[in-house]
Amino acid sequence: MELQLALDLVDIDGAKQVVAEVADHIDIVEIGTPVVINEGLRAVKEIKEAFPSLRVLADLKIMDAGGYEVMKASEAGADIITVLGVSDNSTIRGAVEEARKQNKKIMVDMINVKDIEGRAQEIDALGVDYICVHSGYDHQAEGKNSFEELAAIKRVVKQAKTAIAGGIKLDTLPEVIKAQPDLVIVGGGITSQSDKKATAAEMKKLVSLA
């Protein structure tokens, strides 16, 4: 089980400061969609150059032109790129083909997918690397979490690794770990803490023991 830090509400300098604090205790750093919108793929490039030992995920939430967008993110240094599960199969296929060429990985974000189990089975067959269940900010505000969705995709996914994101904090992490995802994605549960390093270290310890 691995730990991914999601950076959503920062600029590039702010991102570098946070990553510098916690780099020893995370496996992947995610440049979140808001950062990409505000700063462009330059954010991915600068974080990868500053922290070459970390894998960098570009949370592009691709909905169309999968191959092209994966190519551009790869050029910027992204190791993993996200595509939306509600996008067309041809988009996901194009993203996977380009990722294979570039030796990168594709994560499919299942946010707003209605038939989680059925769609996960279809997406798994397309050869993606990760399938992620995700309670977005708006879902979290309504009190939703992704444990049932994770259980559903774990029943059907044969090849892809599973990931879970959305509102995970140190006190809810043991429940997340019990659900046995391959990747745990934490944003504010680390970035909003006064001692980010200690929180990340404790989370990494719990995840590593799973």
C-alpha positions in Angstrom: 0.0 0.0 0.0 1.3 3.4 -0.9 0.6 7.0 0.1 -0.1 9.9 -2.3 -0.1 13.5 -1.3 -2.7 15.6 -3.2 -1.8 19.3 -3.6 -4.9 21.3 -4.6 -4.9 24.8 -3.1 -1.3 26.0 -3.6 0.9 27.7 -6.1 4.2 26.2 -7.3 6.3 27.8 -4.5 3.7 26.7 -1.9 3.7 23.2 -3.4 7.5 23.0 -3.2 7.4 24.0 0.5 4.9 21.4 1.4 6.6 18.6 -0.5 10.0 19.5 1.0 8.4 18.9 4.5 6.9 15.5 3.7 8.9 14.1 0.8 10.5 11.4 2.9 7.1 10.0 3.9 5.1 9.9 0.6 5.4 7.8 -2.5 3.6 10.0 -5.0 2.9 13.8 -5.1 -0.2 14.8 -7.0 -0.4 18.2 -8.7 -4.2 18.7 -8.3 -6.6 20.0 -11.0 -6.8 23.5 -9.4 -3.0 23.8 -9.5 -2.8 22.7 -13.1 -5.6 25.2 -14.0 -3.8 28.1 -12.1 -0.2 27.3 -13.0 -0.4 25.0 -16.1 1.8 21.9 -16.6 4.8 24.0 -15.5 3.8 23.0 -12.0 4.3 19.3 -12.8 7.7 20.1 -14.5 9.0 22.1 -11.6 7.9 19.6 -8.9 9.5 16.7 -10.8 12.7 18.7 -11.3 12.8 19.6 -7.6 11.9 16.1 -6.3 13.2 13.6 -8.9 12.9 10.7 -6.6 9.1 11.1 -6.2 6.6 10.0 -8.7 4.4 12.9 -9.8 0.8 12.5 -10.7 -0.8 15.2 -13.0 -4.5 15.3 -12.1 -5.7 16.4 -15.5 -9.1 14.6 -15.3 -8.9 14.1 -19.0 -12.3 13.9 -20.7 -11.3 14.0 -24.4 -8.2 13.9 -26.6 -6.7 11.3 -24.3 -3.5 10.6 -26.3 -2.6 14.2 -26.8 -3.1 15.3 -23.2 -1.2 12.3 -21.9 1.7 13.2 -24.3 1.8 16.8 -23.0 1.7 15.7 -19.4 4.4 13.2 -20.0 6.6 15.9 -21.6 6.2 17.9 -18.4 7.5 15.0 -16.4 4.3 13.4 -15.1 4.6 9.7 -14.1 0.9 9.2 -13.7 -2.0 11.0 -15.5 -5.7 10.9 -14.6 -8.6 10.3 -17.0 -12.2 10.5 -16.0 -14.2 7.2 -15.8 -17.2 8.9 -17.4 -15.2 9.7 -20.6 -15.6 7.6 -23.7 -13.7 4.3 -24.0 -11.9 5.7 -27.0 -10.5 8.5 -24.8 -9.3 6.0 -22.2 -7.8 3.8 -24.9 -6.0 6.7 -26.4 -4.6 7.7 -23.1 -3.4 4.1 -22.3 -1.7 3.8 -25.7 0.2 7.0 -25.3 1.1 6.2 -21.7 2.6 2.9 -22.8 4.7 4.7 -25.5 5.9 7.1 -22.9 6.4 4.5 -20.1 3.8 6.3 -17.9 0.8 5.2 -16.0 -2.9 6.0 -16.2 -5.3 6.4 -13.3 -9.0 6.5 -14.0 -11.0 8.7 -11.6 -14.5 7.3 -11.0 -16.0 10.5 -9.7 -19.6 10.7 -10.7 -19.7 7.3 -12.4 -23.2 5.9 -11.7 -22.6 2.1 -12.2 -19.3 1.8 -10.3 -19.0 -1.9 -10.5 -19.9 -2.3 -14.2 -17.8 0.6 -15.3 -14.8 -0.5 -13.3 -15.0 -3.9 -15.1 -15.0 -2.2 -18.5 -12.2 0.2 -17.6 -10.0 -2.6 -16.1 -10.3 -4.4 -19.5 -8.9 -1.3 -21.2 -5.6 -1.8 -19.5 -5.4 1.2 -17.1 -3.0 1.1 -14.2 -5.1 2.5 -11.4 -8.8 2.9 -10.8 -9.6 5.5 -8.1 -12.8 5.9 -6.2 -13.2 9.6 -5.2 -15.4 11.6 -3.0 -14.9 15.1 -4.4 -15.2 18.3 -2.4 -18.9 18.7 -3.2 -19.6 15.1 -2.3 -17.7 15.4 1.0 -19.8 18.5 1.9 -22.8 16.1 1.6 -21.2 13.6 3.9 -20.4 10.9 1.3 -17.4 8.6 1.4 -16.0 6.0 -1.0 -15.7 2.8 1.1 -18.7 1.1 -0.6 -17.4 2.1 -4.0 -14.0 0.8 -3.2 -15.4 -2.6 -2.1 -17.4 -2.7 -5.3 -14.5 -2.1 -7.6 -12.3 -4.5 -5.6 -14.9 -7.3 -6.4 -14.5 -6.9 -10.2 -11.0 -5.4 -10.9 -8.5 -8.1 -12.1 -5.5 -6.1 -13.4 -5.6 -2.4 -12.3 -4.5 -1.3 -8.8 -7.2 0.4 -6.7 -7.0 3.8 -5.1 -9.2 5.9 -2.8 -9.3 9.7 -2.4 -11.5 12.2 -0.7 -11.5 13.6 2.9 -9.1 11.0 4.4 -7.6 12.1 7.7 -5.3 10.4 10.3 -8.3 9.4 12.4 -10.2 7.8 9.4 -7.1 6.2 7.9 -7.4 2.9 9.9 -10.9 2.4 8.3 -9.4 3.1 4.9 -6.6 0.7 5.4 -9.1 -2.1 6.3 -10.7 -1.6 2.9 -7.3 -2.6 1.4 -6.7 -0.2 -1.5 -3.3 -0.2 -3.2 -3.0 3.6 -3.0 -4.3 6.0 -0.3 -4.6 9.6 -1.5 -4.6 12.3 1.2 -4.9 16.1 0.7 -6.0 18.3 3.5 -5.5 15.5 6.0 -1.8 16.4 5.6 -1.7 19.9 4.1 -4.0 21.5 6.7 -2.0 20.2 9.7 0.3 22.4 11.6 2.9 19.6 11.7 2.7 18.2 8.2 5.8 16.1 8.5 4.7 14.3 11.6 1.2 13.6 10.2 2.7 12.3 6.9 5.2 10.1 8.8 2.4 8.6 11.0 0.2 8.0 7.9 3.1 6.4 6.0 3.8 4.1 8.9 0.2 2.9 9.1 0.0 2.4 5.4 3.3 0.6 5.2 2.2 -1.9 7.9 -0.9 -2.8 6.0 
